[in-house]
Amino acid sequence: MAQPAFAAIQTRAEEAALRRLANARLLVGPYAFDCLLAQEVHPMGVFGEMGELRSTIRMPRMDMPDGMARDALIAYDPGSHTVDELMAKKPAQFHVDAIEPYGAIGVKVWLR
């Protein structure tokens, strides 16, 4: 069983890692937030197909903005200059598909 002090250190380290890896500044409604935007293979696609490549975002749970819910529209923050935005050369928009726990203090948001 983990010691409480060790668990607290581990939680702080995980939170710092999620913030340090942030590579995108996105908007949900009027709220801007930093997150790790990635591509992952979804374990179960919308129609049951396995192995569908989907975008995900990860962030500490306490940084998740109000309004983050299923079908919410997420877009790049127009005032930011992220690597993803520069590579895309155009604003991208996503919709939230599902929100699930990620580690002890994080969330993973599946996008479509």
Contact map, one row per residue, 1 for C-alpha under 8 A:
1110000000000000000000000000000000000000000000000000000000000000000000000000000000000000000000000000000000000000
1111011000000000000000000000000000000000000000000000000000000000000000000000000000000000000000000000000000000000
1111111000000000000000000000000000000000000000000000000000000000000000000000000000000000000000000000000000000000
0111111100000000000000000000000000000000000000000000000000000000000000000000000000000000000000000000000000000000
0011111110000000000000000000000000000000000000000000000000000000000000000000000000000000000000000000000000000000
0111111111000000000000000000000000000000000000000000000000000000000000000000000000000000000000000000000000000000
0111111111100000000000000000000000000000000000000000000000000000000000000000000000000000000000000000000000000000
0001111111110000000000000000000000000000000000000000000000000000000000000000000000000000000000000000000000000000
0000111111111000000000000000000000000000000000000000000000000000000000000000000000000000000000000000000000000000
0000011111111100000000000000000000000000000000000000000000000000000000000000000000000000000000000000000000000000
0000001111111110000000000000000000000000000000000000000000000000000000000000000000000000000000000000000110000000
0000000111111111000000000000000000000000000000000000000000000000000000000000000000000000000000000000000000000000
0000000011111111100000000000000000000000000000000000000000000000000000000000000000000000000000000000000000000000
0000000001111111110000000000000000000000000000000000000000000000000000000000000000000000000000000000000010000000
0000000000111111111000000000000000000000000000000000000000010000000000000000000000000000000000000000000011000000
0000000000011111111100000000000000000000000000000000000000000000000000000000000000000000000000000000000000000000
0000000000001111111110000000000000000000000000000000000000000000000000000000000000000000000000000000000000000000
0000000000000111111111000000000000110000000000000000000001110000000000000000000000000000000000000000000001000000
0000000000000011111111000000000001110000000000000000000000110000000000000000000000000000000000000000000000000000
0000000000000001111111000000000000000000000000000000000000000000000000000000000000000000000000000000000000000000
0000000000000000111111100000000000110000000000000000000000000000000000000000000000000000000000000000000000000000
0000000000000000011111110000000001111000000000000000000000100000000000000000000000000000000000000000000000000000
0000000000000000000011111000000001111000000000000000000000000000000000000000000001110000000000000000000000000000
0000000000000000000001111100000001111000000000000000000000000000000000000001000001110000000000000000000000000000
0000000000000000000000111110000111100000000000000000000000000000000000000001100101000000000000000000000000000000
0000000000000000000000011111000111100000000000000000000000000000000000000111100000000000000000000000000000000000
0000000000000000000000001111111110000000000000000000000000000000000000000111100000000000000000000000000000000000
0000000000000000000000000111111100000000000000000000000000000000101100011110000000000000000000000000000000000000
0000000000000000000000000011111000000000000000000000000000000000001000001100000000000000000000000000000000000000
0000000000000000000000000011111100000000000000000000000000000000000000000000000000000000000000000000000000000000
0000000000000000000000000011111110000000000000000000000000000000110000000000000000000000000000000000000000000000
0000000000000000000000001111011111000000000000000000000000000000100000000000100000000000000000000000000000000000
0000000000000000000000001110001111100000000000000000000000000011100000000000000000000000000000000000000000000000
0000000000000000001001111100000111110000000000000000000000100000000000000000000000000000000000000000000000000000
0000000000000000011011111100000011111000000000000000000011100000000000000000000000000000000000000000000000000000
0000000000000000011011110000000001111100000000000000000011100000000000000000000000000000000000000000000000000000
0000000000000000000001110000000000111110000000000000001111000000000000000000000000000000000000000000000000000000
0000000000000000000000000000000000011111000000000000001110000000000000000000000000000000000000000000000000000000
0000000000000000000000000000000000001111100000000000111100000000000000000000000000000000000000000000000000000000
0000000000000000000000000000000000000111110000000000111100000000000000000000000000000000000000000000000000000000
0000000000000000000000000000000000000011111000000011110000000000000000000000000000000000000000000000000000000000
0000000000000000000000000000000000000001111110000111110000000000000000000000000000000000000000000000000000000000
0000000000000000000000000000000000000000111110000111000000000000000000000000000000000000000000000000000000000000
0000000000000000000000000000000000000000011111111111000000000000000000000000000000000000000000000000000000000000
0000000000000000000000000000000000000000011111111111000000000000000000000000000000000000000000000000000000000000
0000000000000000000000000000000000000000000111111000000000000000000000000000000000000000000000000000000000000000
0000000000000000000000000000000000000000000111111000000000000000000000000000000000000000000000000000000000000000
0000000000000000000000000000000000000000000111111100000000000000000000000000000000000000000000000000000000000000
0000000000000000000000000000000000000000000111111111000000000000000000000000000000000000000000000000000000000000
0000000000000000000000000000000000000000011110011111000000000000000000000000000000000000000000000000000000000000
0000000000000000000000000000000000000000111110001111100000000000000000000000000000000000000000000000000000000000
0000000000000000000000000000000000000000111110001111110000000000000000000000000000000000000000000000000000000000
0000000000000000000000000000000000000011110000000011111000000000000000000000000000000000000000000000000000000000
0000000000000000000000000000000000000011110000000001111100000000000000000000000000000000000000000000000000000111
0000000000000000000000000000000000001111000000000000111110000000000000000000000000000000000000000000000000000111
0000000000000000000000000000000000001111000000000000011111000000000000000000000000000000000000000000000000011110
0000000000000000000000000000000000111100000000000000001111100000000000000000000000000000000000000000000000011110
0000000000000000010000000000000000111000000000000000000111110000000000000000000000000000000000000000010001111000
0000000000000000011001000000000001110000000000000000000011111011000000000000000000000000000000000000000001110000
0000000000000010011000000000000000000000000000000000000001111111000000000000000000000000000000000000000011100000
0000000000000000000000000000000000000000000000000000000000111111000000000000000000000000000000000000000011100000
0000000000000000000000000000000000000000000000000000000000011111000000000000000000000000000000000000000010000000
0000000000000000000000000000000010000000000000000000000000111111100000000000000000000000000000000000000000000000
0000000000000000000000000000000010000000000000000000000000111111110100000000000000000000000000000000000000000000
0000000000000000000000000001001110000000000000000000000000000011111100000000000000000000000000000000000000000000
0000000000000000000000000000001000000000000000000000000000000001111100000000000000000000000000000000000000000000
0000000000000000000000000001100000000000000000000000000000000000111110010000000000000000000000000000000000000000
0000000000000000000000000001000000000000000000000000000000000001111111010000000000000000000000010000000000000000
0000000000000000000000000000000000000000000000000000000000000000001111110000000000000000000000010110000000000000
0000000000000000000000000000000000000000000000000000000000000000000111110000000000000000000000111110000000000000
0000000000000000000000000000000000000000000000000000000000000000000011111000000000000000000000111000000000000000
0000000000000000000000000001000000000000000000000000000000000000001111111100000000000000000000110000000000000000
0000000000000000000000000001100000000000000000000000000000000000000000111110000000000000000011110000000000000000
0000000000000000000000000111100000000000000000000000000000000000000000011111000000000000000011110000000000000000
0000000000000000000000000111000000000000000000000000000000000000000000001111100000000000001111000000000000000000
0000000000000000000000011110000000000000000000000000000000000000000000000111110100001000001110000000000000000000
0000000000000000000000001110000100000000000000000000000000000000000000000011111100000000000000000000000000000000
0000000000000000000000000000000000000000000000000000000000000000000000000001111110000000001000000000000000000000
0000000000000000000000000000000000000000000000000000000000000000000000000000111110000000000000000000000000000000
0000000000000000000000001000000000000000000000000000000000000000000000000001111111000000000000000000000000000000
0000000000000000000000000000000000000000000000000000000000000000000000000000011111101100000000000000000000000000
0000000000000000000000111000000000000000000000000000000000000000000000000000000111111100000000000000000000000000
0000000000000000000000110000000000000000000000000000000000000000000000000000000011111110000000000000000000000000
0000000000000000000000110000000000000000000000000000000000000000000000000000000001111111000000000000000000000000
0000000000000000000000000000000000000000000000000000000000000000000000000001000011111111111100000000000000000000
0000000000000000000000000000000000000000000000000000000000000000000000000000000011111111110000000000000000000000
0000000000000000000000000000000000000000000000000000000000000000000000000000000000111111100000000000000000000000
0000000000000000000000000000000000000000000000000000000000000000000000000000000000011111111100000000000000000000
0000000000000000000000000000000000000000000000000000000000000000000000000000000000001111111000000000000000000000
0000000000000000000000000000000000000000000000000000000000000000000000000000000000001101111100000000000000000000
0000000000000000000000000000000000000000000000000000000000000000000000000011010000001001111110000000000000000000
0000000000000000000000000000000000000000000000000000000000000000000000000011000000001001011111000000000000000000
0000000000000000000000000000000000000000000000000000000000000000000000001111000000000000001111100000000000000000
0000000000000000000000000000000000000000000000000000000000000000000000001110000000000000000111110000000000000011
0000000000000000000000000000000000000000000000000000000000000000000001111100000000000000000011111000000000000011
0000000000000000000000000000000000000000000000000000000000000000000111111100000000000000000001111110000000001111
0000000000000000000000000000000000000000000000000000000000000000000001100000000000000000000000111110000000001111
0000000000000000000000000000000000000000000000000000000000000000000011000000000000000000000000011111000000001110
0000000000000000000000000000000000000000000000000000000000000000000011000000000000000000000000011111100000111100
0000000000000000000000000000000000000000000000000000000000000000000000000000000000000000000000000111110000111000
0000000000000000000000000000000000000000000000000000000000000000000000000000000000000000000000000011111111110000
0000000000000000000000000000000000000000000000000000000001000000000000000000000000000000000000000001111111110000
0000000000000000000000000000000000000000000000000000000000000000000000000000000000000000000000000000111111100000
0000000000100000000000000000000000000000000000000000000000000000000000000000000000000000000000000000111111000000
0000000000100110000000000000000000000000000000000000000000011100000000000000000000000000000000000000111111100000
0000000000000010010000000000000000000000000000000000000001111000000000000000000000000000000000000000111111110000
0000000000000000000000000000000000000000000000000000000001111000000000000000000000000000000000000011111011111000
0000000000000000000000000000000000000000000000000000000111100000000000000000000000000000000000000011110001111100
0000000000000000000000000000000000000000000000000000000111000000000000000000000000000000000000011111000000111110
0000000000000000000000000000000000000000000000000000011110000000000000000000000000000000000000011110000000011111
0000000000000000000000000000000000000000000000000000011110000000000000000000000000000000000001111100000000001111
0000000000000000000000000000000000000000000000000000011000000000000000000000000000000000000001111000000000000111
